[in-house]
Amino acid sequence: GFTLTSSSVPPIFSLDHSCAAGILLKRSKVAVSLAELFCASGGDQESLGCHSTLGQLFCELSEGNKFGLSFLCQRPSSLTPRVRLVPLGLKRHAGLSLVEGNSDPAAVSMQSISLMLESGIDETARLNGWIEMQKCKKASFQWAVSFSDCPEDEMGWGVSVGQAMMHGSKHLTREDSEGNPMMQFQLEAFLKFPI
């Protein structure tokens, strides 16, 4: 794996899910998976549960050069318990991992679509980009692109740039005097030092 900035993964990829069923097809250097995921409804009216369709494609183009594409479409639903979806990303074994986790109290009941692209340029350099669109009472749009180069036993670095436009959310944006949403721009960087 490699070090991630906070905006390296789309928000809906971090939601908790109660159960899932899927299929994984793997052949030499290519893996394709399709899964249906269900998240539980919470105790409040804001969290009504959701039903998601996840598709992933991973392939190794050449030595150290890997490519991954993930698609997640979420729709309102209603079911129970809880599991967290963790995309393995560009690791040696492509696929999905479902691990137990606590549900997010800010679970959403909205329609969301997210597309994530990962690319391993060589053994240590990684390029990652994603977009996410949500439609609730008001629409929102977010995107981010990140690049990192983190050798295992050497100093590494990474940078991420992204933007969010969220109507009616005090957490992600501000509104101007006329009530129109303002875009929030985000820039992150990190250095990794071997110890």
C-alpha positions as a Markdown table, in Angstrom:
| # | Residue | x | y | z |
|---|---|---|---|---|
| 1 | Gly | 0.0 | 0.0 | 0.0 |
| 2 | Phe | 1.0 | 3.7 | 0.1 |
| 3 | Thr | 0.3 | 6.7 | 2.2 |
| 4 | Leu | -3.1 | 8.3 | 1.5 |
| 5 | Thr | -4.2 | 11.9 | 1.9 |
| 6 | Ser | -7.7 | 12.5 | 3.4 |
| 7 | Ser | -9.1 | 13.2 | -0.1 |
| 8 | Ser | -7.5 | 10.1 | -1.8 |
| 9 | Val | -10.8 | 8.1 | -1.7 |
| 10 | Pro | -14.4 | 9.2 | -2.5 |
| 11 | Pro | -16.5 | 9.8 | 0.7 |
| 12 | Ile | -19.1 | 7.1 | -0.2 |
| 13 | Phe | -16.4 | 4.5 | -0.4 |
| 14 | Ser | -16.0 | 4.9 | 3.4 |
| 15 | Leu | -19.6 | 4.3 | 4.3 |
| 16 | Asp | -20.5 | 1.3 | 6.5 |
| 17 | His | -22.5 | -1.6 | 5.0 |
| 18 | Ser | -24.5 | -4.3 | 6.7 |
| 19 | Cys | -24.2 | -7.1 | 4.1 |
| 20 | Ala | -22.9 | -7.7 | 0.6 |
| 21 | Ala | -22.9 | -10.3 | -2.2 |
| 22 | Gly | -20.7 | -10.3 | -5.2 |
| 23 | Ile | -18.7 | -12.1 | -7.8 |
| 24 | Leu | -15.0 | -11.9 | -8.6 |
| 25 | Leu | -13.5 | -13.1 | -12.0 |
| 26 | Lys | -9.7 | -13.4 | -12.1 |
| 27 | Arg | -7.4 | -14.3 | -14.9 |
| 28 | Ser | -3.6 | -13.9 | -15.0 |
| 29 | Lys | -3.1 | -10.1 | -14.7 |
| 30 | Val | -6.8 | -9.0 | -14.8 |
| 31 | Ala | -9.5 | -9.1 | -12.1 |
| 32 | Val | -13.1 | -7.9 | -12.4 |
| 33 | Ser | -15.6 | -7.8 | -9.6 |
| 34 | Leu | -19.3 | -6.8 | -9.2 |
| 35 | Ala | -21.1 | -6.6 | -5.8 |
| 36 | Glu | -24.3 | -5.4 | -4.3 |
| 37 | Leu | -24.0 | -3.7 | -0.9 |
| 38 | Phe | -26.6 | -2.8 | 1.7 |
| 39 | Cys | -26.1 | -0.4 | 4.6 |
| 40 | Ala | -28.3 | -0.4 | 7.7 |
| 41 | Ser | -30.8 | 2.3 | 8.6 |
| 42 | Gly | -29.8 | 4.4 | 11.6 |
| 43 | Gly | -31.9 | 5.5 | 14.5 |
| 44 | Asp | -32.5 | 9.0 | 13.2 |
| 45 | Gln | -34.6 | 10.1 | 10.2 |
| 46 | Glu | -31.5 | 11.3 | 8.3 |
| 47 | Ser | -30.1 | 7.8 | 8.0 |
| 48 | Leu | -32.6 | 5.7 | 6.1 |
| 49 | Gly | -30.2 | 3.0 | 4.7 |
| 50 | Cys | -28.9 | 2.6 | 1.2 |
| 51 | His | -28.4 | 0.0 | -1.5 |
| 52 | Ser | -25.2 | 0.2 | -3.6 |
| 53 | Thr | -23.7 | -1.4 | -6.7 |
| 54 | Leu | -19.9 | -1.6 | -6.8 |
| 55 | Gly | -17.9 | -2.6 | -9.9 |
| 56 | Gln | -14.1 | -2.8 | -10.0 |
| 57 | Leu | -11.5 | -3.6 | -12.6 |
| 58 | Phe | -7.8 | -4.2 | -11.9 |
| 59 | Cys | -5.1 | -5.1 | -14.3 |
| 60 | Glu | -1.3 | -5.2 | -14.4 |
| 61 | Leu | -0.2 | -3.7 | -17.7 |
| 62 | Ser | 3.5 | -4.4 | -17.2 |
| 63 | Glu | 6.1 | -4.9 | -14.4 |
| 64 | Gly | 5.1 | -2.4 | -11.7 |
| 65 | Asn | 2.6 | -0.7 | -13.9 |
| 66 | Lys | -0.9 | -1.3 | -12.5 |
| 67 | Phe | -4.3 | 0.1 | -13.3 |
| 68 | Gly | -7.6 | 0.2 | -11.3 |
| 69 | Leu | -11.1 | 1.5 | -12.0 |
| 70 | Ser | -13.9 | 1.5 | -9.4 |
| 71 | Phe | -17.5 | 2.5 | -9.8 |
| 72 | Leu | -20.0 | 2.9 | -7.0 |
| 73 | Cys | -23.7 | 3.8 | -7.4 |
| 74 | Gln | -25.7 | 4.3 | -4.2 |
| 75 | Arg | -29.5 | 4.5 | -3.9 |
| 76 | Pro | -31.8 | 4.9 | -0.9 |
| 77 | Ser | -32.9 | 1.6 | 0.6 |
| 78 | Ser | -33.6 | 0.0 | 4.0 |
| 79 | Leu | -31.9 | -3.0 | 5.7 |
| 80 | Thr | -29.7 | -3.9 | 8.8 |
| 81 | Pro | -26.3 | -4.7 | 10.9 |
| 82 | Arg | -22.9 | -3.2 | 9.7 |
| 83 | Val | -19.8 | -3.8 | 7.7 |
| 84 | Arg | -17.3 | -1.3 | 6.2 |
| 85 | Leu | -16.2 | -1.5 | 2.6 |
| 86 | Val | -12.5 | -1.1 | 2.1 |
| 87 | Pro | -11.2 | -1.1 | -1.5 |
| 88 | Leu | -7.8 | -2.8 | -1.6 |
| 89 | Gly | -6.7 | -0.6 | -4.4 |
| 90 | Leu | -3.4 | -1.2 | -6.1 |
| 91 | Lys | -2.1 | -4.0 | -3.8 |
| 92 | Arg | -0.7 | -7.3 | -4.9 |
| 93 | His | -4.0 | -9.1 | -4.8 |
| 94 | Ala | -6.8 | -7.1 | -6.4 |
| 95 | Gly | -10.3 | -7.4 | -5.1 |
| 96 | Leu | -12.6 | -6.4 | -2.3 |
| 97 | Ser | -12.2 | -6.5 | 1.5 |
| 98 | Leu | -15.2 | -6.3 | 3.9 |
| 99 | Val | -14.2 | -5.6 | 7.4 |
| 100 | Glu | -16.4 | -4.9 | 10.5 |
| 101 | Gly | -16.7 | -1.3 | 11.5 |
| 102 | Asn | -18.8 | 1.2 | 13.3 |
| 103 | Ser | -21.4 | 2.9 | 11.3 |
| 104 | Asp | -21.0 | 6.6 | 10.5 |
| 105 | Pro | -23.6 | 8.7 | 12.3 |
| 106 | Ala | -23.6 | 11.0 | 9.3 |
| 107 | Ala | -24.8 | 8.2 | 7.0 |
| 108 | Val | -26.7 | 9.6 | 4.1 |
| 109 | Ser | -30.0 | 8.8 | 2.4 |
| 110 | Met | -29.3 | 10.2 | -1.1 |
| 111 | Gln | -28.4 | 9.1 | -4.6 |
| 112 | Ser | -24.7 | 9.1 | -5.2 |
| 113 | Ile | -22.4 | 8.1 | -8.1 |
| 114 | Ser | -18.6 | 7.9 | -7.7 |
| 115 | Leu | -15.9 | 6.9 | -10.2 |
| 116 | Met | -12.3 | 6.3 | -9.0 |
| 117 | Leu | -9.2 | 5.7 | -11.1 |
| 118 | Glu | -5.9 | 4.4 | -9.7 |
| 119 | Ser | -2.7 | 3.9 | -11.6 |
| 120 | Gly | 0.7 | 2.5 | -10.5 |
| 121 | Ile | 3.2 | 4.2 | -12.7 |
| 122 | Asp | 6.1 | 2.1 | -11.3 |
| 123 | Glu | 6.9 | 0.2 | -8.1 |
| 124 | Thr | 6.6 | 3.3 | -5.9 |
| 125 | Ala | 4.7 | 6.1 | -7.8 |
| 126 | Arg | 0.9 | 6.2 | -7.7 |
| 127 | Leu | -1.6 | 8.4 | -9.4 |
| 128 | Asn | -5.2 | 8.5 | -8.1 |
| 129 | Gly | -8.2 | 10.5 | -9.2 |
| 130 | Trp | -11.9 | 10.4 | -8.5 |
| 131 | Ile | -15.2 | 12.3 | -8.9 |
| 132 | Glu | -18.4 | 12.0 | -6.9 |
| 133 | Met | -21.9 | 13.4 | -7.5 |
| 134 | Gln | -24.7 | 13.3 | -4.9 |
| 135 | Lys | -28.3 | 14.2 | -5.3 |
| 136 | Cys | -30.3 | 14.8 | -2.1 |
| 137 | Lys | -32.5 | 17.8 | -1.5 |
| 138 | Lys | -29.7 | 19.7 | -3.3 |
| 139 | Ala | -27.0 | 18.4 | -5.6 |
| 140 | Ser | -23.3 | 18.3 | -4.8 |
| 141 | Phe | -20.1 | 17.6 | -6.8 |
| 142 | Gln | -16.6 | 16.7 | -5.5 |
| 143 | Trp | -13.3 | 15.7 | -7.2 |
| 144 | Ala | -9.7 | 15.1 | -6.3 |
| 145 | Val | -6.4 | 14.1 | -7.9 |
| 146 | Ser | -3.4 | 12.8 | -5.9 |
| 147 | Phe | 0.1 | 11.7 | -6.7 |
| 148 | Ser | 2.5 | 10.0 | -4.4 |
| 149 | Asp | 6.0 | 8.5 | -4.6 |
| 150 | Cys | 6.8 | 6.4 | -1.5 |
| 151 | Pro | 9.7 | 3.9 | -1.7 |
| 152 | Glu | 9.5 | 1.4 | 1.1 |
| 153 | Asp | 12.7 | 2.2 | 3.0 |
| 154 | Glu | 13.4 | 5.8 | 1.7 |
| 155 | Met | 11.9 | 9.2 | 2.1 |
| 156 | Gly | 8.6 | 9.6 | 0.2 |
| 157 | Trp | 6.2 | 12.4 | -0.6 |
| 158 | Gly | 2.7 | 13.0 | -1.9 |
| 159 | Val | 0.3 | 15.8 | -3.0 |
| 160 | Ser | -3.4 | 16.0 | -3.5 |
| 161 | Val | -5.7 | 18.7 | -4.9 |
| 162 | Gly | -9.4 | 18.7 | -4.9 |
| 163 | Gln | -12.6 | 20.8 | -5.0 |
| 164 | Ala | -16.1 | 20.5 | -3.5 |
| 165 | Met | -19.4 | 22.2 | -4.2 |
| 166 | Met | -22.0 | 21.3 | -1.7 |
| 167 | His | -25.4 | 23.0 | -1.6 |
| 168 | Gly | -26.8 | 23.5 | 1.9 |
| 169 | Ser | -23.8 | 22.0 | 3.7 |
| 170 | Lys | -22.0 | 24.1 | 6.3 |
| 171 | His | -19.2 | 21.5 | 6.5 |
| 172 | Leu | -18.0 | 21.7 | 2.9 |
| 173 | Thr | -18.8 | 25.1 | 1.6 |
| 174 | Arg | -20.0 | 28.6 | 2.3 |
| 175 | Glu | -22.8 | 30.6 | 0.7 |
| 176 | Asp | -22.5 | 34.1 | -0.7 |
| 177 | Ser | -24.9 | 36.9 | 0.1 |
| 178 | Glu | -27.4 | 35.6 | -2.4 |
| 179 | Gly | -27.4 | 32.1 | -1.0 |
| 180 | Asn | -25.4 | 30.5 | -3.9 |
| 181 | Pro | -22.9 | 27.8 | -3.0 |
| 182 | Met | -19.2 | 28.7 | -3.1 |
| 183 | Met | -16.6 | 26.2 | -4.3 |
| 184 | Gln | -14.1 | 25.0 | -1.7 |
| 185 | Phe | -10.6 | 24.2 | -2.9 |
| 186 | Gln | -8.4 | 21.8 | -1.0 |
| 187 | Leu | -4.6 | 21.2 | -1.3 |
| 188 | Glu | -2.8 | 18.6 | 0.8 |
| 189 | Ala | 0.8 | 17.4 | 0.9 |
| 190 | Phe | 2.9 | 15.0 | 3.0 |
| 191 | Leu | 6.4 | 13.8 | 3.5 |
| 192 | Lys | 7.3 | 10.3 | 4.7 |
| 193 | Phe | 10.5 | 9.7 | 6.6 |
| 194 | Pro | 11.8 | 6.2 | 7.3 |
| 195 | Ile | 12.5 | 5.5 | 11.0 |
